[in-house]
Amino acid sequence: MVDYTLAEAAVLRPDPDDASIDVTGLLEGEQVSALREIGPWMKISLFRDGRQFLGWVHSAILKKSEAITFDLFDEPDGQSRSVKGSILTIRLSLPPWQKVDVLIEDGTVESGWLNTASTSSPTVPKGDADAKPEAAGELVLGVNDVYRPHLLLAEERTEIDAAALAAVINAEAAKLANGEWDRNSKASTSTAAGLTQFLAATWLGEAKKSRTYLNEHARREGYVTDANAISPGSEDKLLKLRFEPKMSIVAAAEYGASNLKALIAAGLVDDETGDDEKAQFIYLAHHEGLGGATAFLRGNKGYTFSDLAKQVGSTKAQKYLDAAGGNAAQAYRNWLNSYIQEHIQPERYRKAADVEAPLLGSDAAKELSQYDGTPIVLSEMSRNTGLAKAVQWRLSELGYLDPPADGSFGPVSTWALTEFCASNNISLKNGFNRSVAERLISPAVLLPEIAASGTWFDKVISYMRNRKYFISRHPDCKNIVYLEGANQDGTLNDDAPNKFNDLRIFFRGCLKKKWVISTGCDSFGFAKIRWSSRWPGPKPPVGNMPGEQHAMQAI
């Protein structure tokens, strides 16, 4: 790996796309390792406070680290030695000390402690030495936080984002009553067992595969010989390791990474695909096996009704079969595609970006921060176009007002500002003033984020967020999303013209498993409702053409 230094502060992203969500903030001067380059993007590895972050940055902000001479200590305030090289990783920070791995000029690696307050130490990242960059992408596991160290170890060994791995495991693992992954689960219809549900044959294969984490452990314990054969009488001992979470999680990650590499080599997955999407292919190969995943992606694998019934039961299988026109193979594909889309969502395991942060560097933030505080009657706001646009832009960011900001501060903008001030206990009695501007920059109360509903529609919300599409989160407002060529279960159709095969979906900001589907379009441009769709209210009188106006009234 090649070492680089960040020439400026930046954001680490999970995909080579500026629209993708933040993984963490990066400080100017931080040392990173380059993994691979795609166009103007570089995938990097960053170690901070003992954990690894993986993601993408623009190559232009990276500069090659030069070898420098500094004092490396065996322990804080211990014995030191002079070394020349560059920092490979920062494993632990105990200000002013940092435990680091140093890449020496001859290619060897030495570990030790640096005193960052010393003049002989290399340049440290700019900013508050005691403060950590805000990790918007920090791993969020809830009741499964007990498995955090194992996921981070798996991330370190495979260079696959831990949140993506968590999504794959969550889709495969059985759950205890409190939602925790069940490390002791056993499948009733196969030999699958453990937290990541490895089949016995697959697990034994991983144990015999050279340089896997499971293989390294098994060889140390004598379960596997130096020739990577299972030692006599050790098979049961190896299979019991499936119930050890660390072994199960790391093995699943390495198995997934190996399968992914094979799918990329076969031309079935683009090497430039981001980690979040790669997680879907990893799950596919874990569920179907590498051969099955390969055939699935090539579209030449046949499935029977029995195959589908084993997954969802006969009743649901029949519904999928009917929807696929009696084609069992297509029914199975529709089910598996929709299952993967609904369940492999790594963003659920990352801390949401902090929307309280001001618009640093933007004209809107500058306008608000420089406002002199002279009270302005709301009906006169449009006279100050720059300020009006700044207020509108900020209200859009906070989920109150549709973009774009046009400077025309009419009744809708006034309503949005009034609602914001009411939520944040700020008076508009004397008009717009300095207190209102400051609260817009740093709100005390935020509208709630859209909570996961557990349906395929979560994927739509995730896509909109990643693309930074506006979503009104105010409980009194409704959103309309148009999905072309989509069925009511979220699967894609042939998008044939002049058919009821598109969706308009209406939902409030406080989505709680309730949304409305509208399909088709009448001659006036309104969406017609097909009554087999999910509809919460009574049908309109016979003869009335139902449309979006009815849907908006019903939710």
N, C-alpha and C positions, 0 to 999 in steps of 0.2 A: 504494500500500500504506500502511496505517496503522501507526504505530509504537507499540509497547507495551513496558512494563517488567514483568518477572516479580515479583510481590509476594511470592513464596515459592519455595523450592526445589521442583522437580517432576520428573516423568518425561515425556519426549517419546515418543509412541506412533505407530506407523505407521497405525493406524486409530482412529476415534472410539469406542474401546471399552477400558475399563479392563482387560479380560482380554487384550488384545493385548500382544505382547512389547515390551520397551523398545527404543527407538532410541538414546537417550542420556540422561544426567542433565542437568538444567537447574539453574542457580544463581540464587538470589535476586538480583535487580538486573540480570540479563542483559537486553539489548535484543533484541527480536524484531520481525518484520514480520508483520502479519496478512494472510492470503490469502483466507480465506472462513470463514463461521460457519455451523454446523449445530447447531441446538438449543443445548445447553449446552457445545458443543465449538467450538474455533477451530483451523483449520489455520494453522500459522505457519512462517516461514522464519527460521533462525538461522545466522549466519555466525560461525565460531569458528576461529581459526588458519588462515585461508585456505580452509576448506571449508564447504560449506553443508549444514545439516541441515533436513529437512522432516518435519513430523509434526503430531500433534494434542495439544492440552492443553485443560484445562477453562477456559472463558472467565473464570470467576470469579477466577482467579489473575492475570489480566492487568489492568494499569492503564495508562491512556493516558499516553504520554510527553509531558512538557511541554517547551517550548522553553527552553533554558538557554544562558547565555553562557560560553564557555570558550576557551582558547587552542589554536589548530590550527597545527601546525608543518609546514613543507615537508619536513623530515626530522628525525630525532632530534637534539635540541640545535641545530636550525637556526633559521631565521627563523620567527617566529610572527605570527599575525594573530588578532584577536578575531572570533568568529563566534557567532551565536545560532541554535540549531536543536536537532535531536535526532539521535542516532546511528541511521543507517540500517543499516549493516553493519559488522562488525569483521572486517577482512580478514587481519590478521596480529598476533600478540602476541609482543613481545620485551620482557618486563618490564624496566622499568616502562612501556614504550612500547607503544601499540597503533595500527596503521594502520587508519583508519576512513573510511567515507563518511558525510557529515553531510547530512541533509535540512534545508535552510535554510527559513526561514519563507515566503519567496516561491516555494517549490516547486523551486528549483534544488538540485543536489547538488554538494558540494565534498568533495574527498579530502585527507587529511593525517594527521599523527601527533599523538596525544595522550599527554601524560605523566600516567599514572594516579596517580602519587605527588604530583602538584601539587594544591593546594587549589582551583585554578580549573578542574580537570577534573571531568567529570560523575561521578556515583557509579558505582563499578565493582562487579561481582558480588561478593557476600560469599563468603568462603572464602579458602583459601591462594592468594595471587596467582600462585605458581609452579606450582600444581597444576591439572591439567585434570580436569573432571568425568569420571567413568568412562563411557566410550562403549560401553555394552553392545551397541549396534546398529552398531558400527563395521563398515565394509565389509570383507569377507573374500573374497579372490579367488584365493588360492593361486598357481598358476603363471600365472594371468592378471592378476596384479597390475600388469604392465606397462601394462595398459589402464585403470588406476585414474583417471588425470587426465582421460581422455576420458569416462569414465562420470560423473565429478563435473561436468564441463562440461555433459554432456547433462542431468544432474539440475538444474543451475542454469537451463538454458534452458527446460526443460519442466515443472519443479516436480514431476517424478515421481521417486520414491525410486530411488537408484542400485542398490540391491540388487534391486529389481523389474526394472529395466532389464537387469541382469546375468543374471537368470533367463531373460528373453526371448531375449537374445543366445545364451546357452548352449544353449537348445533349438534354435536355428536354425543355429548355426555348426558347421562341420566341425571336427574335432579333430586335432591332431598326436599323435604317439605318446605324448608326456608329458602330454596332456590340455589343452594350450594351444589356444586358438581359432586356427584357421588363417585368417590374413588374406588368403591367396592362393588360397583354394578356389574351384572352379568346378563348377557342377552339370553332370551329364552329360546330363540330360533337358530342360534349359531354359536360358534366358539368365542365370539367377541366378549371381551371382559376388560375391566379397568376403566379409569377415567376417560381415556381416549378410545375405548372400544376396539382394541386391536384383536384381530383374529389370531388364533394360536399359530398358524403357519406363517403369517406375516410377521409376527413378533419374533419368532425363532429365526426367520430370515434376516431381520434387522440385527439380531444378536450376533449373527455370523458375518455381517457385513463389516469389513475393515474400516476402522476410524470413526464409527458411529459412537455416540456417547454410551449407548447400551453395550456395544461391543467392548469398549474400553473397560467398563465396569465388570462385565462378565469375564473378561480375561484376567482381571485382577483377582476376582473371586474364584477363579479356576473352573467356572462353568463352561468356558469356551477355551479350546486349546490354542497354542500359538499358530496353528494352521487354520484357525477359525472354524473348527469343527466342534460340535457340542460334546462336552465330556460325558462319558458314561454315567448315567444316573443323575444328570444335571437338568434334564428337560423340565421337570416339574418346578425346580428352583427358579429356572429362567422365567417360566410362565407366571409364577407368583410375583415377579417384579412388575407385572402390568398393574398391580394394585399399589405401587409406590408412585405417588404423584410426580415427583421429579423425573423419574425414569419414563413414566407414561407421557408427560408433556414434552420433554426434550425429544424423545423418540418420535412422537407424532410430528413435531416440527421438522426434524431431520428427514423423516420419511416423506413428508409433504414437499420439502425443498428438493429432494431427489426426484420425486415424481414430476414436480414443476419443471425441473431442468430437462427431463426427458420429453415433456410436452413441448417445451420451447424448441428443443433440438428437432422434433418432428414437424415443426412449423405450425403447430396447432395453437400456440399461445405466442403473442408478440413479446419479445424480450423487453420492450419498452413499457409494457403494462405496469401500472403502479401496484404497490403492495396490497392495497385494499381490494383491487380486482383480482390479483393473483390469489388472494385468500379463497376466492370462489372456486378457482381451478384446483387449489390444494384440497379443498373439501370434496370436490367432485372425484378426485383420484383416491381420496381416503375412503369414500363411500362405495365407489364402483371398482376400485383397484386400478392400477395403471392401464392394463389392457382394456378394461371396461370404459375408462375415461377416454382413452384414445378412440375407441369405436364410437362412443357417444358423440364426441366432438366431430368425428368424420361423418356421423349420421348413418352408419351402416350396422349398428347393433340392433338386433331384434329383441323385443320384450313381450312377455305374455301377460294376460290378465292376472295370473297367479303371482308374477313378479311384483306387480303393482299392489295387489291385495296384501302381500307380505309387509308392505311398507305402510299402508294406510287403512287396511281393513277392507272387507268386501263391499260394504255400503258406499264408502267414499270412492273406492276403485270404480264402482259402477257409474258414479256420477262423472268421474274423469273420462271413462270410456264413452259415455253418451256424448259428452262435450266434444270428444275427438272423432265423432262419427263412427264409433265402433272400431277405430284403429288402436289396438292395444299398445303398440310401440309408441305412437304419438301421445297417447294418454300418459304413459310412463314419463316421457320426455317433458310433457307439460307440467306434470307434478313435480319432477325433480328440479326443473328450471325455476319454477315459482318458489319451491322450498328454499333453494339456494339464495334467491334474490331476497326473500323475507328474512332469512336467518343469518346470512353471512354479511353482517353490517358492522365493520370494525369501528365506525364512528361512535357506536354505543359505548365503547370502552375507552373513550378519550374524554378528557375534561373539555367542556365546551369553551370556545373562545370567549374572553371577557369583553362583553359589549360595553362595559363601563369606560373602557379606555377612550380618551379623547382622540379626535382625528388629527393626530400629530402630523404636521407638515402639510395639511390640506388647507385650501383657501377658506373652507367653512369653519374649521377650528380656529384659524387665525382671526377670522372676522368676529367670532363669538368672544374670543379671549381679549380682543382689542376694543370691544364695545365699551364706550365711556360711561354707560349707565344712565344716560338721560332717559327718563320714562317716555314710552311711546304708546299711544292709544292703539289698540289692535287694529282698528279700522284704518289707521294711517301707516301700518307696517309696510305696505306695498310701495310707499314713497322711498323707503330705504331698501333698494333692490338687493344689494349685497347682503345686508343683515337678514332680510326676509328669506333669501335663498339658503343662508347658513342655518337658520332655524328649521326650515323645511327639510334640509338635508339631514340634520341631526334627528328630527322626528321620524324620518324614514328609517334611519339606522336603528332606532329604538323600537320600531315595529308599529308606529302609530299612523304614519302617513304614506300614501303611495308616492313613489318617485315619478317623474323627476322633479327637482326643485326648479320652479320657474319664476319665483319672485312675486307672483300674484297671490297675495295673502288673503284669500277669500274665506267663505264660511267653513269649508272643509279643513283648511289649515288652522283656522281659529278653533274649530272643534278639537282637532288633534292636540294643539298646544294646551287648551283648557283641560283636556283629559290627563295629559302628562302632569300639569301643575297640580291637579286635584290628587293624583296618585302620590305625588312627591311633597304634598303639603306646602305648596308655594302659592301665594296669593297673586292674582292678576287684577286685583281691585284697582291698582294704580297703573295698569298697563304693563307692557314689557319693560323690565328693568334689569339691573346688574345681577340681582339674586336669581332671576329666572335664567339668565344666560349661564351663570356659573353652575346651576343645577342641571342644565342641559348638557354641559360638558361632563359633569360628574353626578349622575343621578343617584338618589338615595334608594329609590324603589324602581325595579325593572319589571317589565311585563314578563311573565313566565315563558320559557322556551316551549316549543311544541314537544310534548311528551310522546315517547314511543307508544304506538297503539298495539304492537304485536301482529300487525297485518302487513301485507305486501306494500301498502301505501307508505310505510315508513321509508321505503326506498325512494319514493317520489320526493318526500320531504328532504331526505339526505341529498339527493341530486340538486334540488333547488338551493339548498344551503351552500353546497360546494360551488355552484355556479353563481352564488350571491344574488339569486333572484329574491325580490321582495316578498315577504310573507307578513301579512298583518297578524299581530299576536294579540290585538285588543279583543276582549271577549264579546264585544258587540259587533265586530266586523266579520265579514265572510270573505273567503278566498275562493277563486275559481281556477282550477287547473285543467287544461285540455291535454288529453293524451291521444294521439292519433294512432290508429291501428292496434288498440289494446282491448283485451277482453275484460270482463268484470272481475276476473280473478287475478288480473295483473299480467297475464301472459299475452304474448303478441299474436296477432292474427295476420291474414294475408293482406289486410288494408285495401280490400277491393272497393272500387267506387260505388256510390249509390247504395250503400248498405249500412245497417246499424252496427258499425264496427269501430267506432271511436268513443272515447269517454270524455265527459266533462264532470269533474269532481268538485263538489262544494264542501268546504269545511270551515269551521271557526278556528280562531287562534288557539282555543283550549281544546284541541283534538283529543277525544277520549273514546276511541274505537267507534265513533259515529261520524260517518260522512255519507254523502248522497251522490249517487251516480246518475248522470243525465246523458242520454245518447241521442245521436241524430241531430238534425237541424231542419227547421221548417222554412217556408218560403220567405219569412220575415227575418231570418237570421237567429231566431231564438232556438235554444236546444229543446227538442222534444223528449219527453220522458217515456221510456218503455216500462210498463208497470211490473215487469218481472225484475226490474232493478230494485236496489235497496232504497226504500222510500219511507220516511218516518211518519208522514201525515196522511190524511184521507185524500182519495183521488178527487180532482176537481169535477164539477158537474159534467155530465155527458154533453158533448158538443163543444166544450171549451178545450182549446189546444194547450196542453200543459207545456210550460217552457221554463227558462231560467228564473223568470220572475216568481213562479210558484215555488221553485226549489229554494230560492233565497228567503222566501217567507217561511218556509218549513223548517229551516235549521237555525 
